[in-house]
């Protein structure tokens, strides 16, 4: 009897510790607490996306609970794969069309118009990508010399347009989208080969091309061209069918009238716009996503003075029906609390998770 009692006591003690160890919080669970800092992948220093990322990082760090450190890259292809695979960098900045390409591994949601060159898809599928929020729009158009007789994109039939863009393949999709808004394709114009966007605008300056296939509002080369020879952007067409075709080439794009003022805009002009996306991945904890979005939403007024592209970067644009990849659950939690999320967005989220686009249904 004297032996059995100590033995039973030892069994009870061993059982207690085994149960305690089995159900005690593991170190991995403790690591789910929001990190003290995250890295933010942007384009190279000097680019618009780097400036935007730097502004967002500053406000998040100054006003939020997470320190955000900008990490410049050559472009999203340099950080998207590691974000998808490992969650590093934790956030990144990318345009809405390229975000869809990165998520799905496809080039365009619809077949390209007849006669279009083949453009290789820039990414494999990265299904772990998610969106924190959308921001303001980038605007592109087709620049011509100010003294050109060409007044509209339809006037470009039979004229010379810059083409090829081996150093900037997205230029082809942009040019095809601009043409598509007016029911045109590359077969309707002649082509002048160029390497990238800057050389395309230079070809117009030098008279070697009647129009550049694409250029962004605010580009330094556009300002230079406007000073030296005078430049203006052709208005894109606002036909519903043309816009639908263009969205099948550049998903998330839309037509909006841009006010006169910037170089190349002598009057209010309809241009092709597409949004900026702050991307993350499923590796990010919900609490971190929630905290970042909440900080930007509550302190958006501090963003506007930092860079022109951050003017209008307010909560009302964070959730858009033209979103092209799924939102992060932590971001959705905040959007629902702030009354920015609707039942329609719940349905859109289900479609986006499948790699499909609600606005092309």
C-alpha positions as CSV (number, residue, x, y, z in Angstrom):
1,X,0.0,0.0,0.0
2,X,2.8,2.4,0.8
3,X,4.2,1.9,-2.7
4,X,0.9,2.4,-4.5
5,X,0.1,5.7,-3.0
6,X,3.3,7.5,-4.1
7,X,2.9,5.8,-7.5
8,X,-0.7,7.2,-7.9
9,X,0.6,10.6,-6.8
10,X,3.3,10.5,-9.4
11,X,0.8,9.5,-12.1
12,X,-1.5,12.4,-11.1
13,X,1.4,14.9,-11.2
14,X,2.6,13.6,-14.6
15,X,-0.9,13.8,-16.0
16,X,-1.3,17.4,-14.8
17,X,1.9,18.5,-16.5
18,X,1.2,16.6,-19.7
19,X,-2.2,18.3,-19.9
20,X,-0.7,21.7,-19.1
21,X,1.9,21.3,-21.8
22,X,-0.6,20.0,-24.4
23,X,-3.0,23.0,-24.0
24,X,-0.6,25.8,-23.1
25,X,0.0,28.5,-25.7
26,X,2.8,27.6,-28.1
27,X,5.5,30.1,-29.0
28,X,4.2,30.1,-32.6
29,X,0.8,31.3,-31.4
30,X,2.5,34.2,-29.5
31,X,4.2,35.3,-32.7
32,X,0.8,36.1,-34.2
33,X,0.9,39.4,-32.3
34,X,1.3,42.4,-34.8
35,X,4.9,42.9,-35.7
36,X,6.7,46.1,-34.6
37,X,7.8,46.8,-38.2
38,X,7.0,45.8,-41.8
39,X,8.7,46.4,-45.1
40,X,7.0,48.2,-48.0
41,X,8.1,47.2,-51.5
42,X,8.1,50.1,-54.0
43,X,9.6,51.0,-57.4
44,X,13.0,52.6,-57.5
45,X,13.8,55.9,-55.8
46,X,12.6,58.8,-57.9
47,X,9.5,57.0,-59.2
48,X,5.9,58.1,-58.4
49,X,5.3,54.7,-56.7
50,X,8.3,55.2,-54.4
51,X,7.1,58.7,-53.5
52,X,3.6,57.3,-52.7
53,X,5.0,54.4,-50.7
54,X,7.3,56.7,-48.7
55,X,4.3,59.0,-47.8
56,X,2.1,56.0,-46.8
57,X,5.0,54.6,-44.7
58,X,5.6,57.9,-42.9
59,X,2.0,58.4,-41.9
60,X,1.6,54.7,-40.8
61,X,4.8,55.0,-38.7
62,X,4.0,58.4,-37.2
63,X,0.4,57.6,-36.4
64,X,0.0,53.9,-36.2
65,X,1.3,51.0,-34.1
66,X,3.5,49.5,-36.8
67,X,6.7,51.0,-38.2
68,X,6.7,50.8,-42.0
69,X,10.1,50.7,-43.8
70,X,10.3,51.5,-47.5
71,X,12.3,48.9,-49.6
72,X,12.9,50.1,-53.2
73,X,12.9,47.4,-56.0
74,X,13.2,47.6,-59.8
75,X,9.5,46.8,-59.9
76,X,6.8,44.4,-58.7
77,X,8.2,41.3,-60.4
78,X,11.2,41.6,-58.0
79,X,9.0,41.4,-54.9
80,X,5.7,39.7,-55.8
81,X,7.1,36.1,-55.7
82,X,8.7,36.4,-52.3
83,X,5.6,38.2,-50.9
84,X,3.4,35.3,-52.2
85,X,5.8,32.6,-50.9
86,X,7.1,34.1,-47.6
87,X,5.2,37.3,-46.9
88,X,8.3,39.4,-47.5
89,X,8.0,42.3,-48.1
90,X,4.8,42.5,-46.1
91,X,3.2,45.2,-48.3
92,X,3.9,46.5,-51.8
93,X,2.6,49.0,-54.3
94,X,1.4,48.0,-57.8
95,X,-1.2,49.2,-60.3
96,X,-4.5,47.5,-60.5
97,X,-4.0,45.8,-63.8
98,X,-0.6,44.4,-63.0
99,X,-2.0,43.2,-59.6
100,X,-4.5,41.1,-61.5
101,X,-1.7,39.7,-63.7
102,X,0.3,38.8,-60.7
103,X,-2.6,37.1,-58.9
104,X,-3.8,35.0,-61.8
105,X,-0.6,34.5,-63.8
106,X,-2.5,35.6,-67.0
107,X,-1.8,38.5,-69.3
108,X,-5.3,39.8,-70.1
109,X,-8.7,38.7,-69.1
110,X,-10.0,38.7,-72.7
111,X,-8.3,37.8,-76.0
112,X,-6.4,40.7,-77.5
113,X,-7.9,42.3,-80.6
114,X,-7.1,40.8,-84.0
115,X,-3.6,41.7,-85.2
116,X,-2.2,42.4,-81.7
117,X,1.2,41.1,-81.0
118,X,1.6,38.3,-78.5
119,X,2.7,39.7,-75.0
120,X,4.1,37.2,-72.6
121,X,2.4,37.1,-69.2
122,X,4.8,38.7,-66.7
123,X,4.1,36.5,-63.7
124,X,3.2,32.9,-62.7
125,X,0.0,32.8,-60.5
126,X,0.6,34.2,-57.0
127,X,-2.6,33.1,-55.3
128,X,-1.6,34.3,-51.8
129,X,-1.7,38.0,-52.8
130,X,-4.4,40.2,-51.3
131,X,-5.3,43.9,-51.3
132,X,-5.2,46.2,-48.4
133,X,-6.8,49.1,-50.2
134,X,-6.9,51.0,-53.5
135,X,-5.8,54.6,-53.9
136,X,-5.9,57.3,-56.4
137,X,-5.7,56.8,-60.2
138,X,-2.9,57.0,-62.7
139,X,-3.8,58.6,-66.0
140,X,-2.5,57.8,-69.4
141,X,-3.2,59.0,-72.9
142,X,-1.9,59.3,-76.4
143,X,0.3,62.4,-76.9
144,X,0.7,64.3,-80.2
145,X,2.5,67.5,-81.1
146,X,0.3,70.6,-80.3
147,X,0.4,71.6,-84.0
148,X,-0.7,68.2,-85.2
149,X,-3.8,68.0,-87.4
150,X,-4.8,64.9,-85.4
151,X,-7.6,65.9,-83.0
152,X,-8.9,62.5,-81.9
153,X,-7.8,58.9,-81.6
154,X,-10.0,58.0,-84.6
155,X,-8.0,60.6,-86.6
156,X,-5.0,58.3,-86.1
157,X,-6.2,55.8,-88.8
158,X,-3.4,55.4,-91.2
159,X,-1.0,57.6,-89.1
160,X,2.2,56.5,-87.4
161,X,2.1,55.4,-83.8
162,X,5.1,54.3,-81.6
163,X,5.1,50.6,-81.0
164,X,7.2,47.6,-79.9
165,X,8.2,48.6,-76.3
166,X,10.6,45.7,-75.7
167,X,11.8,47.4,-72.5
168,X,8.3,48.2,-71.3
169,X,5.8,45.5,-72.6
170,X,3.0,47.1,-70.6
171,X,3.2,49.9,-73.2
172,X,1.6,47.6,-75.7
173,X,-1.4,46.8,-73.5
174,X,-1.8,50.5,-72.7
175,X,-1.7,51.5,-76.4
176,X,-4.1,48.7,-77.3
177,X,-6.5,49.9,-74.6
178,X,-6.4,53.5,-75.8
179,X,-7.1,52.4,-79.3
180,X,-9.9,50.1,-78.2
181,X,-11.9,52.8,-76.5
182,X,-12.5,54.2,-80.0
183,X,-13.1,50.8,-81.6
184,X,-9.7,50.6,-83.2
185,X,-6.8,48.2,-83.2
186,X,-3.1,48.2,-84.1
187,X,-4.1,47.2,-87.6
188,X,-5.6,50.6,-88.2
189,X,-2.3,52.5,-87.8
190,X,1.3,52.4,-89.0
191,X,4.0,51.7,-86.4
192,X,7.3,53.2,-85.5
193,X,9.5,50.9,-83.2
194,X,10.7,52.3,-79.9
195,X,12.2,50.7,-76.8
196,X,10.1,52.3,-74.0
197,X,7.8,55.2,-73.1
198,X,10.4,58.0,-72.9
199,X,11.8,57.2,-76.4
200,X,8.2,57.0,-77.6
201,X,7.5,60.6,-76.6
202,X,10.9,61.7,-78.1
203,X,9.8,60.1,-81.4
204,X,6.8,62.5,-81.4
205,X,9.0,65.5,-80.5
206,X,11.3,64.7,-83.4
207,X,8.5,64.1,-85.9
208,X,9.3,60.4,-86.4
209,X,5.8,59.4,-85.2
210,X,2.4,61.1,-85.2
211,X,1.5,59.9,-81.7
212,X,3.0,57.9,-78.9
213,X,1.0,54.8,-78.0
214,X,1.0,55.9,-74.4
215,X,2.4,58.3,-71.8
216,X,1.4,59.1,-68.3
217,X,0.2,62.5,-67.1
218,X,3.0,64.1,-65.1
219,X,6.0,62.3,-66.7
220,X,9.1,64.4,-67.0
221,X,9.5,63.7,-70.7
222,X,6.0,65.0,-71.3
223,X,6.8,68.2,-69.6
224,X,10.1,68.5,-71.6
225,X,8.2,67.9,-74.8
226,X,5.6,70.4,-74.0
227,X,8.3,73.1,-73.3
228,X,10.3,72.3,-76.4
229,X,7.6,71.7,-79.1
230,X,4.2,71.8,-77.5
231,X,2.4,68.6,-76.7
232,X,-1.3,67.6,-76.1
233,X,-3.1,64.4,-75.3
234,X,-5.8,63.0,-77.5
235,X,-9.2,62.4,-75.8
236,X,-10.0,58.8,-75.4
237,X,-13.5,57.7,-76.5
238,X,-16.3,57.2,-74.0
239,X,-18.3,54.6,-75.9
240,X,-19.5,51.9,-73.5
241,X,-18.6,49.0,-75.8
242,X,-15.1,50.5,-76.4
243,X,-14.5,50.8,-72.7
244,X,-15.6,47.2,-72.1
245,X,-13.1,46.0,-74.7
246,X,-10.4,48.1,-73.2
247,X,-11.1,46.7,-69.7
248,X,-10.6,43.2,-71.2
249,X,-7.1,44.4,-72.0
250,X,-6.3,46.4,-68.9
251,X,-8.6,45.2,-66.1
252,X,-9.6,47.9,-63.6
253,X,-9.2,50.7,-66.1
254,X,-11.9,53.3,-66.8
255,X,-12.4,56.6,-68.6
256,X,-12.5,59.8,-66.6
257,X,-12.2,63.5,-67.5
258,X,-8.9,65.0,-66.3
259,X,-8.9,68.8,-65.7
260,X,-6.7,71.1,-67.7
261,X,-3.4,72.2,-66.2
262,X,-0.7,69.5,-66.3
263,X,1.7,69.5,-69.2
264,X,-0.1,68.3,-72.4
265,X,-3.6,69.0,-71.1
266,X,-4.7,72.3,-72.7
267,X,-8.3,71.6,-71.8
268,X,-10.4,69.2,-69.8
269,X,-9.7,65.8,-71.5
270,X,-11.1,62.3,-71.1
271,X,-8.2,59.9,-70.4
272,X,-7.7,56.3,-69.4
273,X,-7.4,55.9,-65.7
274,X,-6.4,52.9,-63.6
275,X,-5.9,52.6,-59.8
276,X,-3.0,52.1,-57.5
277,X,-3.2,49.1,-55.1
278,X,-1.5,48.6,-51.8
279,X,-0.9,44.8,-51.8
280,X,-0.1,42.3,-49.1
281,X,-0.5,38.5,-48.7
282,X,-2.3,35.9,-46.7
283,X,0.8,35.7,-44.6
284,X,-0.1,39.0,-42.9
285,X,-2.0,38.8,-39.6
286,X,-5.6,40.2,-39.7
287,X,-4.6,42.6,-36.8
288,X,-1.8,44.1,-38.8
289,X,-3.9,44.6,-42.0
290,X,-6.6,46.2,-39.9
291,X,-4.2,48.5,-38.1
292,X,-2.6,49.8,-41.3
293,X,-5.8,50.5,-43.2
294,X,-7.3,52.1,-40.1
295,X,-4.3,54.4,-39.7
296,X,-4.4,55.6,-43.3
297,X,-8.1,56.1,-43.2
298,X,-8.1,58.2,-40.1
299,X,-5.1,60.3,-41.1
300,X,-5.6,60.7,-44.8
301,X,-5.3,64.5,-44.7
302,X,-1.7,64.1,-43.7
303,X,-1.0,62.2,-46.9
304,X,-2.2,64.9,-49.3
305,X,0.7,67.4,-48.9
306,X,3.4,64.8,-49.4
307,X,2.9,64.1,-53.1
308,X,0.4,65.1,-55.8
309,X,-0.5,61.5,-56.4
310,X,-1.7,61.3,-52.7
311,X,-4.2,64.1,-53.2
312,X,-7.6,62.4,-52.9
313,X,-6.1,59.3,-51.2
314,X,-9.1,59.2,-48.8
315,X,-11.2,56.3,-47.3
316,X,-13.9,56.8,-50.0
317,X,-11.5,55.3,-52.7
318,X,-10.1,52.5,-50.6
319,X,-12.9,50.1,-51.7
320,X,-13.8,50.1,-55.4
321,X,-15.9,47.9,-57.6
322,X,-13.0,48.0,-60.1
323,X,-10.8,46.0,-57.7
324,X,-9.0,43.2,-59.5
325,X,-7.7,41.0,-56.6
326,X,-9.3,39.9,-53.3
327,X,-9.1,42.1,-50.2
328,X,-7.4,41.0,-47.0
329,X,-9.8,39.8,-44.3
330,X,-8.2,42.3,-41.8
331,X,-8.9,45.2,-44.2
332,X,-12.4,44.0,-44.8
333,X,-13.0,44.0,-41.0
334,X,-12.1,47.7,-40.9
335,X,-14.1,48.6,-44.0
336,X,-17.2,47.0,-42.5
337,X,-16.8,48.9,-39.3
338,X,-16.4,52.1,-41.3
339,X,-19.5,51.4,-43.4
340,X,-17.3,51.3,-46.6
341,X,-18.1,47.7,-47.4
342,X,-21.4,46.6,-49.0
343,X,-23.2,43.3,-49.7
344,X,-22.2,43.8,-53.3
345,X,-18.5,43.8,-52.3
346,X,-19.1,40.5,-50.4
347,X,-20.3,39.1,-53.8
348,X,-17.4,40.7,-55.6
349,X,-14.9,39.2,-53.1
350,X,-16.1,35.7,-53.9
351,X,-15.6,36.3,-57.6
352,X,-12.2,37.9,-57.1
353,X,-11.0,34.9,-55.1
354,X,-11.7,32.7,-58.2
355,X,-9.4,35.0,-60.3
356,X,-12.4,36.5,-62.1
357,X,-13.5,40.1,-62.6
358,X,-17.0,41.1,-61.4
359,X,-17.1,44.2,-63.7
360,X,-16.5,42.0,-66.8
361,X,-19.4,39.6,-66.1
